[in-house]
Amino acid sequence: MIREVITYPNKLLRLKSKDVEQFDIELHTLLDDMYDTMMAQGGVGLAAIQIAIPLNVLIINLPNEEDIQEIDELIEAINPVIIQKNGTQVFTEGCLSVPGFSEDVTRAQHIIVEYFDRNGNKQIMECEDFLAVAWQHEMEHLSGHLFIENLSIIKRKKFEKEWKKRTKDKK
């Protein structure tokens, strides 16, 4: 089922998400709905808080060389923790909760993440480049932050001005 993606400045996006304790049908339904929602919105990642569910759950599905998001490449991560990160890279990021806006963000180049899959099995993933960016971006949502908070003061002011103008134009 496709759910509504909440957008900035919705206060729910500031909530710190809670760990999942039950790996049950409810969690599986949430993961399935998150996938349907992300695909409908054309995203590559989604955190549960973006559909107003404050749980430490995220999904990532990067497109392959043919620009296709294969379902068997889907990452479903419950209670993820970055246990190591190093290097830096700059990547232009966008966000389904901040539609129509993208900006360069500096993140770690290489990370190692521990998480649980939908059945409660512990996983460890080592990644770099775009996949590392996607992990860090989605995990920021779980701690109540948005990628725009990583921008310089000048870029952040520019964003706020553009955002106010855009929301005023819609009314």
VMD Tcl script that builds the backbone (N, CA, C; Angstrom):
set m [mol new atoms 513]
animate dup $m
set s [atomselect $m all]
$s set {name element resname resid chain x y z} {
  {N N MET 1 A 0.843 -1.188 0.000}
  {CA C MET 1 A 0.000 0.000 0.000}
  {C C MET 1 A 0.888 1.252 0.000}
  {N N ILE 2 A 0.549 2.191 -0.834}
  {CA C ILE 2 A 1.318 3.441 -0.902}
  {C C ILE 2 A 0.837 4.367 0.211}
  {N N ARG 3 A 1.787 4.866 0.988}
  {CA C ARG 3 A 1.457 5.773 2.085}
  {C C ARG 3 A 1.923 7.189 1.740}
  {N N GLU 4 A 1.419 8.156 2.485}
  {CA C GLU 4 A 1.794 9.551 2.251}
  {C C GLU 4 A 3.187 9.822 2.819}
  {N N VAL 5 A 4.026 10.467 2.031}
  {CA C VAL 5 A 5.350 10.887 2.497}
  {C C VAL 5 A 5.202 12.277 3.105}
  {N N ILE 6 A 5.579 12.414 4.368}
  {CA C ILE 6 A 5.488 13.733 5.005}
  {C C ILE 6 A 6.673 14.587 4.565}
  {N N THR 7 A 6.440 15.896 4.473}
  {CA C THR 7 A 7.481 16.776 3.950}
  {C C THR 7 A 7.822 17.889 4.938}
  {N N TYR 8 A 9.030 18.406 4.755}
  {CA C TYR 8 A 9.518 19.551 5.513}
  {C C TYR 8 A 8.493 20.671 5.410}
  {N N PRO 9 A 8.174 21.389 6.480}
  {CA C PRO 9 A 8.750 21.384 7.836}
  {C C PRO 9 A 7.962 20.552 8.856}
  {N N ASN 10 A 7.290 19.477 8.432}
  {CA C ASN 10 A 6.517 18.643 9.354}
  {C C ASN 10 A 7.367 18.263 10.573}
  {N N LYS 11 A 6.836 18.541 11.767}
  {CA C LYS 11 A 7.578 18.330 13.010}
  {C C LYS 11 A 7.905 16.863 13.288}
  {N N LEU 12 A 7.136 15.953 12.714}
  {CA C LEU 12 A 7.434 14.522 12.898}
  {C C LEU 12 A 8.825 14.166 12.382}
  {N N LEU 13 A 9.280 14.888 11.353}
  {CA C LEU 13 A 10.606 14.611 10.787}
  {C C LEU 13 A 11.731 14.894 11.787}
  {N N ARG 14 A 11.416 15.603 12.868}
  {CA C ARG 14 A 12.404 15.920 13.909}
  {C C ARG 14 A 12.452 14.854 15.010}
  {N N LEU 15 A 11.500 13.923 14.982}
  {CA C LEU 15 A 11.460 12.889 16.013}
  {C C LEU 15 A 12.621 11.912 15.887}
  {N N LYS 16 A 13.154 11.490 17.035}
  {CA C LYS 16 A 14.154 10.434 17.036}
  {C C LYS 16 A 13.380 9.116 17.044}
  {N N SER 17 A 13.664 8.262 16.084}
  {CA C SER 17 A 12.934 7.005 15.965}
  {C C SER 17 A 13.356 6.008 17.043}
  {N N LYS 18 A 12.452 5.082 17.340}
  {CA C LYS 18 A 12.684 4.061 18.375}
  {C C LYS 18 A 13.043 2.720 17.726}
  {N N ASP 19 A 13.806 1.915 18.463}
  {CA C ASP 19 A 14.175 0.593 17.961}
  {C C ASP 19 A 12.953 -0.311 17.821}
  {N N VAL 20 A 13.000 -1.152 16.820}
  {CA C VAL 20 A 11.976 -2.175 16.617}
  {C C VAL 20 A 12.244 -3.298 17.610}
  {N N GLU 21 A 11.188 -3.755 18.274}
  {CA C GLU 21 A 11.346 -4.861 19.221}
  {C C GLU 21 A 10.674 -6.135 18.732}
  {N N GLN 22 A 9.675 -5.995 17.879}
  {CA C GLN 22 A 8.931 -7.154 17.371}
  {C C GLN 22 A 9.181 -7.316 15.871}
  {N N PHE 23 A 9.729 -8.453 15.499}
  {CA C PHE 23 A 9.928 -8.764 14.085}
  {C C PHE 23 A 8.744 -9.628 13.657}
  {N N ASP 24 A 7.642 -8.950 13.328}
  {CA C ASP 24 A 6.383 -9.645 13.098}
  {C C ASP 24 A 5.722 -9.187 11.801}
  {N N ILE 25 A 4.493 -9.636 11.605}
  {CA C ILE 25 A 3.742 -9.322 10.387}
  {C C ILE 25 A 3.530 -7.805 10.236}
  {N N GLU 26 A 3.382 -7.117 11.357}
  {CA C GLU 26 A 3.213 -5.669 11.317}
  {C C GLU 26 A 4.455 -4.995 10.708}
  {N N LEU 27 A 5.635 -5.471 11.119}
  {CA C LEU 27 A 6.896 -4.956 10.573}
  {C C LEU 27 A 6.986 -5.288 9.080}
  {N N HIS 28 A 6.614 -6.505 8.706}
  {CA C HIS 28 A 6.683 -6.909 7.297}
  {C C HIS 28 A 5.760 -6.053 6.431}
  {N N THR 29 A 4.568 -5.755 6.953}
  {CA C THR 29 A 3.625 -4.890 6.234}
  {C C THR 29 A 4.213 -3.491 6.078}
  {N N LEU 30 A 4.824 -2.972 7.156}
  {CA C LEU 30 A 5.470 -1.654 7.092}
  {C C LEU 30 A 6.545 -1.648 6.006}
  {N N LEU 31 A 7.402 -2.662 5.993}
  {CA C LEU 31 A 8.475 -2.741 4.992}
  {C C LEU 31 A 7.903 -2.808 3.572}
  {N N ASP 32 A 6.871 -3.607 3.385}
  {CA C ASP 32 A 6.244 -3.723 2.058}
  {C C ASP 32 A 5.639 -2.392 1.623}
  {N N ASP 33 A 4.956 -1.718 2.562}
  {CA C ASP 33 A 4.355 -0.409 2.254}
  {C C ASP 33 A 5.435 0.632 1.956}
  {N N MET 34 A 6.532 0.578 2.702}
  {CA C MET 34 A 7.630 1.517 2.452}
  {C C MET 34 A 8.183 1.313 1.047}
  {N N TYR 35 A 8.331 0.068 0.641}
  {CA C TYR 35 A 8.837 -0.219 -0.704}
  {C C TYR 35 A 7.884 0.332 -1.770}
  {N N ASP 36 A 6.597 0.029 -1.616}
  {CA C ASP 36 A 5.596 0.527 -2.584}
  {C C ASP 36 A 5.616 2.050 -2.657}
  {N N THR 37 A 5.727 2.689 -1.493}
  {CA C THR 37 A 5.733 4.157 -1.414}
  {C C THR 37 A 6.979 4.726 -2.084}
  {N N MET 38 A 8.144 4.162 -1.757}
  {CA C MET 38 A 9.407 4.638 -2.334}
  {C C MET 38 A 9.389 4.503 -3.857}
  {N N MET 39 A 8.928 3.371 -4.352}
  {CA C MET 39 A 8.910 3.158 -5.802}
  {C C MET 39 A 7.925 4.116 -6.482}
  {N N ALA 40 A 6.769 4.332 -5.859}
  {CA C ALA 40 A 5.764 5.246 -6.426}
  {C C ALA 40 A 6.299 6.673 -6.495}
  {N N GLN 41 A 7.169 7.030 -5.541}
  {CA C GLN 41 A 7.721 8.390 -5.474}
  {C C GLN 41 A 9.020 8.533 -6.276}
  {N N GLY 42 A 9.535 7.426 -6.787}
  {CA C GLY 42 A 10.781 7.472 -7.557}
  {C C GLY 42 A 12.013 7.682 -6.687}
  {N N GLY 43 A 11.967 7.194 -5.452}
  {CA C GLY 43 A 13.102 7.362 -4.546}
  {C C GLY 43 A 14.040 6.171 -4.570}
  {N N VAL 44 A 15.198 6.335 -3.936}
  {CA C VAL 44 A 16.153 5.228 -3.804}
  {C C VAL 44 A 16.306 4.800 -2.344}
  {N N GLY 45 A 15.686 5.545 -1.442}
  {CA C GLY 45 A 15.729 5.195 -0.024}
  {C C GLY 45 A 14.555 5.823 0.686}
  {N N LEU 46 A 14.164 5.209 1.806}
  {CA C LEU 46 A 13.056 5.745 2.594}
  {C C LEU 46 A 13.214 5.276 4.033}
  {N N ALA 47 A 13.050 6.218 4.955}
  {CA C ALA 47 A 13.047 5.883 6.377}
  {C C ALA 47 A 11.590 5.876 6.847}
  {N N ALA 48 A 11.282 5.021 7.821}
  {CA C ALA 48 A 9.896 4.880 8.282}
  {C C ALA 48 A 9.310 6.219 8.749}
  {N N ILE 49 A 10.121 7.071 9.355}
  {CA C ILE 49 A 9.626 8.365 9.849}
  {C C ILE 49 A 9.083 9.213 8.695}
  {N N GLN 50 A 9.551 8.970 7.481}
  {CA C GLN 50 A 9.069 9.744 6.335}
  {C C GLN 50 A 7.618 9.408 5.981}
  {N N ILE 51 A 7.123 8.297 6.511}
  {CA C ILE 51 A 5.696 7.993 6.370}
  {C C ILE 51 A 5.037 8.037 7.759}
  {N N ALA 52 A 5.638 8.866 8.625}
  {CA C ALA 52 A 5.098 9.184 9.951}
  {C C ALA 52 A 5.109 8.008 10.935}
  {N N ILE 53 A 6.024 7.062 10.744}
  {CA C ILE 53 A 6.192 5.938 11.673}
  {C C ILE 53 A 7.574 6.075 12.323}
  {N N PRO 54 A 7.627 6.470 13.617}
  {CA C PRO 54 A 8.929 6.733 14.253}
  {C C PRO 54 A 9.652 5.464 14.738}
  {N N LEU 55 A 9.972 4.585 13.786}
  {CA C LEU 55 A 10.715 3.364 14.098}
  {C C LEU 55 A 12.031 3.351 13.324}
  {N N ASN 56 A 13.050 2.705 13.890}
  {CA C ASN 56 A 14.358 2.603 13.251}
  {C C ASN 56 A 14.330 1.568 12.130}
  {N N VAL 57 A 13.663 1.959 11.055}
  {CA C VAL 57 A 13.504 1.101 9.885}
  {C C VAL 57 A 13.793 1.946 8.654}
  {N N LEU 58 A 14.610 1.409 7.748}
  {CA C LEU 58 A 14.861 2.106 6.486}
  {C C LEU 58 A 15.017 1.084 5.376}
  {N N ILE 59 A 14.798 1.555 4.172}
  {CA C ILE 59 A 15.032 0.717 2.996}
  {C C ILE 59 A 15.866 1.512 1.998}
  {N N ILE 60 A 16.653 0.782 1.230}
  {CA C ILE 60 A 17.482 1.387 0.177}
  {C C ILE 60 A 17.423 0.457 -1.027}
  {N N ASN 61 A 17.225 1.043 -2.196}
  {CA C ASN 61 A 17.234 0.252 -3.426}
  {C C ASN 61 A 17.825 1.109 -4.537}
  {N N LEU 62 A 19.133 0.978 -4.727}
  {CA C LEU 62 A 19.814 1.780 -5.743}
  {C C LEU 62 A 19.588 1.188 -7.129}
  {N N PRO 63 A 19.474 2.049 -8.138}
  {CA C PRO 63 A 19.346 1.532 -9.509}
  {C C PRO 63 A 20.662 0.894 -9.977}
  {N N ASN 64 A 20.542 -0.121 -10.834}
  {CA C ASN 64 A 21.739 -0.755 -11.395}
  {C C ASN 64 A 22.226 0.026 -12.618}
  {N N GLU 65 A 23.179 -0.554 -13.348}
  {CA C GLU 65 A 23.765 0.139 -14.520}
  {C C GLU 65 A 22.712 0.483 -15.570}
  {N N GLU 66 A 21.654 -0.340 -15.654}
  {CA C GLU 66 A 20.577 -0.077 -16.618}
  {C C GLU 66 A 19.521 0.871 -16.039}
  {N N ASP 67 A 19.812 1.446 -14.855}
  {CA C ASP 67 A 18.907 2.376 -14.180}
  {C C ASP 67 A 17.607 1.697 -13.735}
  {N N ILE 68 A 17.710 0.407 -13.402}
  {CA C ILE 68 A 16.544 -0.356 -12.927}
  {C C ILE 68 A 16.777 -0.712 -11.461}
  {N N GLN 69 A 15.723 -0.539 -10.653}
  {CA C GLN 69 A 15.803 -0.918 -9.238}
  {C C GLN 69 A 15.284 -2.348 -9.104}
  {N N GLU 70 A 16.198 -3.290 -8.973}
  {CA C GLU 70 A 15.847 -4.709 -8.849}
  {C C GLU 70 A 15.378 -4.998 -7.423}
  {N N ILE 71 A 14.237 -5.689 -7.293}
  {CA C ILE 71 A 13.699 -6.010 -5.970}
  {C C ILE 71 A 14.676 -6.873 -5.163}
  {N N ASP 72 A 15.453 -7.722 -5.845}
  {CA C ASP 72 A 16.383 -8.579 -5.101}
  {C C ASP 72 A 17.626 -7.820 -4.612}
  {N N GLU 73 A 17.753 -6.557 -5.008}
  {CA C GLU 73 A 18.836 -5.706 -4.501}
  {C C GLU 73 A 18.362 -4.820 -3.346}
  {N N LEU 74 A 17.088 -4.962 -2.973}
  {CA C LEU 74 A 16.506 -4.139 -1.913}
  {C C LEU 74 A 17.172 -4.434 -0.572}
  {N N ILE 75 A 17.567 -3.372 0.120}
  {CA C ILE 75 A 18.099 -3.489 1.476}
  {C C ILE 75 A 16.996 -3.066 2.436}
  {N N GLU 76 A 16.649 -3.940 3.362}
  {CA C GLU 76 A 15.700 -3.621 4.425}
  {C C GLU 76 A 16.486 -3.667 5.719}
  {N N ALA 77 A 16.577 -2.531 6.393}
  {CA C ALA 77 A 17.418 -2.447 7.588}
  {C C ALA 77 A 16.598 -2.030 8.801}
  {N N ILE 78 A 16.686 -2.853 9.833}
  {CA C ILE 78 A 15.987 -2.572 11.081}
  {C C ILE 78 A 17.044 -2.321 12.159}
  {N N ASN 79 A 16.861 -1.243 12.926}
  {CA C ASN 79 A 17.783 -0.842 14.003}
  {C C ASN 79 A 19.238 -0.744 13.528}
  {N N PRO 80 A 19.481 -0.033 12.422}
  {CA C PRO 80 A 20.854 0.040 11.899}
  {C C PRO 80 A 21.769 0.935 12.743}
  {N N VAL 81 A 23.051 0.556 12.758}
  {CA C VAL 81 A 24.081 1.328 13.460}
  {C C VAL 81 A 25.326 1.345 12.581}
  {N N ILE 82 A 25.860 2.546 12.362}
  {CA C ILE 82 A 27.137 2.637 11.636}
  {C C ILE 82 A 28.240 2.358 12.649}
  {N N ILE 83 A 29.032 1.303 12.399}
  {CA C ILE 83 A 30.080 0.947 13.357}
  {C C ILE 83 A 31.454 1.455 12.936}
  {N N GLN 84 A 31.556 1.878 11.683}
  {CA C GLN 84 A 32.826 2.440 11.238}
  {C C GLN 84 A 32.578 3.334 10.034}
  {N N LYS 85 A 33.278 4.459 9.984}
  {CA C LYS 85 A 33.216 5.281 8.773}
  {C C LYS 85 A 34.537 6.001 8.587}
  {N N ASN 86 A 34.910 6.181 7.320}
  {CA C ASN 86 A 36.135 6.931 7.032}
  {C C ASN 86 A 36.100 7.502 5.626}
  {N N GLY 87 A 37.028 8.414 5.370}
  {CA C GLY 87 A 37.086 9.093 4.087}
  {C C GLY 87 A 35.982 10.127 3.963}
  {N N THR 88 A 36.057 10.936 2.923}
  {CA C THR 88 A 34.978 11.895 2.665}
  {C C THR 88 A 34.669 11.921 1.173}
  {N N GLN 89 A 33.437 12.239 0.880}
  {CA C GLN 89 A 32.988 12.404 -0.505}
  {C C GLN 89 A 31.885 13.443 -0.522}
  {N N VAL 90 A 31.735 14.088 -1.650}
  {CA C VAL 90 A 30.670 15.069 -1.820}
  {C C VAL 90 A 29.721 14.504 -2.867}
  {N N PHE 91 A 28.441 14.527 -2.541}
  {CA C PHE 91 A 27.436 13.949 -3.424}
  {C C PHE 91 A 26.222 14.871 -3.450}
  {N N THR 92 A 25.608 15.037 -4.606}
  {CA C THR 92 A 24.399 15.847 -4.693}
  {C C THR 92 A 23.219 15.002 -4.235}
  {N N GLU 93 A 22.584 15.445 -3.145}
  {CA C GLU 93 A 21.489 14.682 -2.557}
  {C C GLU 93 A 20.163 15.397 -2.716}
  {N N GLY 94 A 19.128 14.593 -2.794}
  {CA C GLY 94 A 17.757 15.073 -2.750}
  {C C GLY 94 A 17.026 14.232 -1.726}
  {N N CYS 95 A 15.768 14.543 -1.475}
  {CA C CYS 95 A 15.024 13.831 -0.438}
  {C C CYS 95 A 13.532 13.885 -0.743}
  {N N LEU 96 A 12.857 12.745 -0.581}
  {CA C LEU 96 A 11.411 12.719 -0.823}
  {C C LEU 96 A 10.659 13.628 0.144}
  {N N SER 97 A 11.261 13.907 1.306}
  {CA C SER 97 A 10.620 14.798 2.286}
  {C C SER 97 A 10.972 16.271 2.067}
  {N N VAL 98 A 11.852 16.532 1.111}
  {CA C VAL 98 A 12.187 17.910 0.715}
  {C C VAL 98 A 12.119 17.937 -0.819}
  {N N PRO 99 A 10.910 17.763 -1.369}
  {CA C PRO 99 A 10.786 17.578 -2.817}
  {C C PRO 99 A 11.257 18.776 -3.635}
  {N N GLY 100 A 11.894 18.452 -4.768}
  {CA C GLY 100 A 12.303 19.492 -5.702}
  {C C GLY 100 A 13.547 20.253 -5.306}
  {N N PHE 101 A 14.272 19.785 -4.293}
  {CA C PHE 101 A 15.477 20.489 -3.859}
  {C C PHE 101 A 16.614 19.491 -3.739}
  {N N SER 102 A 17.778 19.839 -4.298}
  {CA C SER 102 A 18.963 18.999 -4.119}
  {C C SER 102 A 20.176 19.898 -3.923}
  {N N GLU 103 A 21.147 19.360 -3.221}
  {CA C GLU 103 A 22.342 20.150 -2.912}
  {C C GLU 103 A 23.480 19.201 -2.574}
  {N N ASP 104 A 24.713 19.690 -2.758}
  {CA C ASP 104 A 25.904 18.901 -2.429}
  {C C ASP 104 A 26.057 18.760 -0.922}
  {N N VAL 105 A 26.304 17.517 -0.481}
  {CA C VAL 105 A 26.506 17.223 0.936}
  {C C VAL 105 A 27.787 16.401 1.064}
  {N N THR 106 A 28.586 16.709 2.099}
  {CA C THR 106 A 29.802 15.952 2.370}
  {C C THR 106 A 29.485 14.850 3.373}
  {N N ARG 107 A 29.880 13.631 3.028}
  {CA C ARG 107 A 29.641 12.466 3.882}
  {C C ARG 107 A 30.876 11.568 3.878}
  {N N ALA 108 A 30.842 10.544 4.733}
  {CA C ALA 108 A 31.913 9.545 4.736}
  {C C ALA 108 A 31.885 8.767 3.418}
  {N N GLN 109 A 33.053 8.426 2.937}
  {CA C GLN 109 A 33.209 7.688 1.682}
  {C C GLN 109 A 32.938 6.192 1.881}
  {N N HIS 110 A 33.323 5.691 3.045}
  {CA C HIS 110 A 33.284 4.251 3.306}
  {C C HIS 110 A 32.680 4.017 4.691}
  {N N ILE 111 A 31.709 3.118 4.793}
  {CA C ILE 111 A 31.104 2.826 6.095}
  {C C ILE 111 A 30.883 1.317 6.265}
  {N N ILE 112 A 30.763 0.923 7.521}
  {CA C ILE 112 A 30.333 -0.439 7.854}
  {C C ILE 112 A 29.109 -0.289 8.749}
  {N N VAL 113 A 28.032 -0.989 8.385}
  {CA C VAL 113 A 26.760 -0.879 9.100}
  {C C VAL 113 A 26.344 -2.249 9.625}
  {N N GLU 114 A 25.852 -2.244 10.865}
  {CA C GLU 114 A 25.226 -3.437 11.440}
  {C C GLU 114 A 23.726 -3.169 11.509}
  {N N TYR 115 A 22.942 -4.163 11.166}
  {CA C TYR 115 A 21.488 -4.010 11.210}
  {C C TYR 115 A 20.846 -5.395 11.244}
  {N N PHE 116 A 19.519 -5.406 11.366}
  {CA C PHE 116 A 18.774 -6.652 11.320}
  {C C PHE 116 A 17.896 -6.652 10.075}
  {N N ASP 117 A 17.702 -7.839 9.492}
  {CA C ASP 117 A 16.775 -7.945 8.362}
  {C C ASP 117 A 15.351 -8.118 8.898}
  {N N ARG 118 A 14.391 -8.270 8.019}
  {CA C ARG 118 A 12.978 -8.319 8.429}
  {C C ARG 118 A 12.661 -9.495 9.353}
  {N N ASN 119 A 13.516 -10.511 9.345}
  {CA C ASN 119 A 13.280 -11.674 10.197}
  {C C ASN 119 A 14.102 -11.653 11.483}
  {N N GLY 120 A 14.817 -10.536 11.723}
  {CA C GLY 120 A 15.576 -10.414 12.959}
  {C C GLY 120 A 16.972 -11.004 12.890}
  {N N ASN 121 A 17.452 -11.319 11.686}
  {CA C ASN 121 A 18.812 -11.838 11.529}
  {C C ASN 121 A 19.791 -10.687 11.429}
  {N N LYS 122 A 20.878 -10.765 12.211}
  {CA C LYS 122 A 21.875 -9.697 12.205}
  {C C LYS 122 A 22.666 -9.719 10.895}
  {N N GLN 123 A 22.876 -8.535 10.337}
  {CA C GLN 123 A 23.611 -8.379 9.084}
  {C C GLN 123 A 24.721 -7.353 9.287}
  {N N ILE 124 A 25.787 -7.501 8.510}
  {CA C ILE 124 A 26.837 -6.472 8.479}
  {C C ILE 124 A 27.093 -6.166 7.012}
  {N N MET 125 A 27.094 -4.877 6.685}
  {CA C MET 125 A 27.344 -4.481 5.306}
  {C C MET 125 A 28.447 -3.436 5.270}
  {N N GLU 126 A 29.382 -3.663 4.379}
  {CA C GLU 126 A 30.444 -2.687 4.146}
  {C C GLU 126 A 30.131 -2.049 2.809}
  {N N CYS 127 A 30.164 -0.714 2.743}
  {CA C CYS 127 A 29.835 -0.070 1.477}
  {C C CYS 127 A 30.565 1.259 1.332}
  {N N GLU 128 A 30.553 1.741 0.097}
  {CA C GLU 128 A 31.192 3.024 -0.194}
  {C C GLU 128 A 30.424 3.726 -1.305}
  {N N ASP 129 A 30.888 4.928 -1.621}
  {CA C ASP 129 A 30.315 5.710 -2.714}
  {C C ASP 129 A 28.822 5.988 -2.494}
  {N N PHE 130 A 27.996 5.833 -3.550}
  {CA C PHE 130 A 26.575 6.208 -3.485}
  {C C PHE 130 A 25.821 5.403 -2.429}
  {N N LEU 131 A 26.149 4.109 -2.284}
  {CA C LEU 131 A 25.459 3.291 -1.291}
  {C C LEU 131 A 25.751 3.810 0.128}
  {N N ALA 132 A 26.987 4.214 0.380}
  {CA C ALA 132 A 27.338 4.780 1.693}
  {C C ALA 132 A 26.578 6.088 1.930}
  {N N VAL 133 A 26.444 6.880 0.890}
  {CA C VAL 133 A 25.681 8.140 0.985}
  {C C VAL 133 A 24.229 7.841 1.340}
  {N N ALA 134 A 23.624 6.886 0.641}
  {CA C ALA 134 A 22.222 6.543 0.875}
  {C C ALA 134 A 22.011 6.075 2.321}
  {N N TRP 135 A 22.893 5.225 2.816}
  {CA C TRP 135 A 22.804 4.763 4.202}
  {C C TRP 135 A 22.853 5.943 5.175}
  {N N GLN 136 A 23.838 6.812 4.992}
  {CA C GLN 136 A 24.005 7.937 5.921}
  {C C GLN 136 A 22.820 8.890 5.862}
  {N N HIS 137 A 22.308 9.119 4.666}
  {CA C HIS 137 A 21.148 10.003 4.480}
  {C C HIS 137 A 19.927 9.435 5.214}
  {N N GLU 138 A 19.633 8.153 4.981}
  {CA C GLU 138 A 18.452 7.541 5.606}
  {C C GLU 138 A 18.613 7.437 7.120}
  {N N MET 139 A 19.826 7.143 7.587}
  {CA C MET 139 A 20.037 7.020 9.028}
  {C C MET 139 A 19.908 8.365 9.736}
  {N N GLU 140 A 20.199 9.446 9.034}
  {CA C GLU 140 A 19.960 10.784 9.601}
  {C C GLU 140 A 18.485 10.986 9.918}
  {N N HIS 141 A 17.621 10.494 9.027}
  {CA C HIS 141 A 16.174 10.590 9.285}
  {C C HIS 141 A 15.819 9.919 10.610}
  {N N LEU 142 A 16.441 8.771 10.886}
  {CA C LEU 142 A 16.118 8.017 12.100}
  {C C LEU 142 A 16.483 8.791 13.363}
  {N N SER 143 A 17.470 9.681 13.240}
  {CA C SER 143 A 17.851 10.487 14.410}
  {C C SER 143 A 17.169 11.860 14.418}
  {N N GLY 144 A 16.205 12.056 13.509}
  {CA C GLY 144 A 15.423 13.294 13.508}
  {C C GLY 144 A 16.068 14.443 12.754}
  {N N HIS 145 A 16.920 14.109 11.785}
  {CA C HIS 145 A 17.607 15.153 11.018}
  {C C HIS 145 A 17.340 15.008 9.523}
  {N N LEU 146 A 17.505 16.120 8.802}
  {CA C LEU 146 A 17.349 16.152 7.351}
  {C C LEU 146 A 18.664 16.583 6.715}
  {N N PHE 147 A 18.874 16.184 5.475}
  {CA C PHE 147 A 20.136 16.496 4.803}
  {C C PHE 147 A 20.396 17.998 4.689}
  {N N ILE 148 A 19.341 18.813 4.672}
  {CA C ILE 148 A 19.526 20.257 4.559}
  {C C ILE 148 A 20.261 20.836 5.768}
  {N N GLU 149 A 20.251 20.107 6.895}
  {CA C GLU 149 A 20.963 20.571 8.087}
  {C C GLU 149 A 22.478 20.489 7.910}
  {N N ASN 150 A 22.932 19.747 6.894}
  {CA C ASN 150 A 24.364 19.635 6.621}
  {C C ASN 150 A 24.893 20.765 5.742}
  {N N LEU 151 A 23.993 21.608 5.269}
  {CA C LEU 151 A 24.405 22.678 4.357}
  {C C LEU 151 A 25.073 23.820 5.120}
  {N N SER 152 A 25.895 24.565 4.407}
  {CA C SER 152 A 26.499 25.753 5.004}
  {C C SER 152 A 25.386 26.753 5.325}
  {N N ILE 153 A 25.676 27.710 6.176}
  {CA C ILE 153 A 24.674 28.712 6.564}
  {C C ILE 153 A 24.140 29.446 5.331}
  {N N ILE 154 A 25.016 29.796 4.412}
  {CA C ILE 154 A 24.601 30.520 3.205}
  {C C ILE 154 A 23.650 29.661 2.366}
  {N N LYS 155 A 24.013 28.391 2.149}
  {CA C LYS 155 A 23.154 27.501 1.358}
  {C C LYS 155 A 21.847 27.219 2.087}
  {N N ARG 156 A 21.910 27.126 3.394}
  {CA C ARG 156 A 20.697 26.853 4.183}
  {C C ARG 156 A 19.732 28.038 4.085}
  {N N LYS 157 A 20.269 29.262 4.155}
  {CA C LYS 157 A 19.425 30.464 4.024}
  {C C LYS 157 A 18.792 30.521 2.636}
  {N N LYS 158 A 19.576 30.178 1.618}
  {CA C LYS 158 A 19.076 30.161 0.245}
  {C C LYS 158 A 17.942 29.144 0.131}
  {N N PHE 159 A 18.137 27.960 0.724}
  {CA C PHE 159 A 17.094 26.932 0.718}
  {C C PHE 159 A 15.822 27.446 1.382}
  {N N GLU 160 A 15.963 28.022 2.595}
  {CA C GLU 160 A 14.789 28.505 3.344}
  {C C GLU 160 A 14.004 29.541 2.525}
  {N N LYS 161 A 14.740 30.435 1.855}
  {CA C LYS 161 A 14.116 31.475 1.037}
  {C C LYS 161 A 13.355 30.845 -0.135}
  {N N GLU 162 A 14.010 29.924 -0.853}
  {CA C GLU 162 A 13.363 29.244 -1.988}
  {C C GLU 162 A 12.152 28.455 -1.523}
  {N N TRP 163 A 12.290 27.770 -0.376}
  {CA C TRP 163 A 11.208 26.930 0.136}
  {C C TRP 163 A 9.986 27.775 0.499}
  {N N LYS 164 A 10.218 28.905 1.191}
  {CA C LYS 164 A 9.114 29.804 1.565}
  {C C LYS 164 A 8.403 30.332 0.327}
  {N N LYS 165 A 9.194 30.713 -0.673}
  {CA C LYS 165 A 8.619 31.252 -1.917}
  {C C LYS 165 A 7.783 30.164 -2.595}
  {N N ARG 166 A 8.305 28.949 -2.667}
  {CA C ARG 166 A 7.603 27.850 -3.335}
  {C C ARG 166 A 6.296 27.514 -2.617}
  {N N THR 167 A 6.319 27.460 -1.286}
  {CA C THR 167 A 5.101 27.118 -0.539}
  {C C THR 167 A 4.082 28.253 -0.623}
  {N N LYS 168 A 4.568 29.490 -0.734}
  {CA C LYS 168 A 3.657 30.640 -0.886}
  {C C LYS 168 A 3.005 30.592 -2.275}
  {N N ASP 169 A 3.797 30.236 -3.292}
  {CA C ASP 169 A 3.280 30.165 -4.658}
  {C C ASP 169 A 2.201 29.094 -4.811}
  {N N LYS 170 A 2.281 28.042 -3.995}
  {CA C LYS 170 A 1.298 26.938 -4.080}
  {C C LYS 170 A -0.053 27.324 -3.506}
  {N N LYS 171 A -0.064 28.301 -2.594}
  {CA C LYS 171 A -1.314 28.670 -1.911}
  {C C LYS 171 A -2.231 29.493 -2.782}
}
mol reanalyze $m
mol bondsrecalc $m
mol representation Tube
mol addrep $m
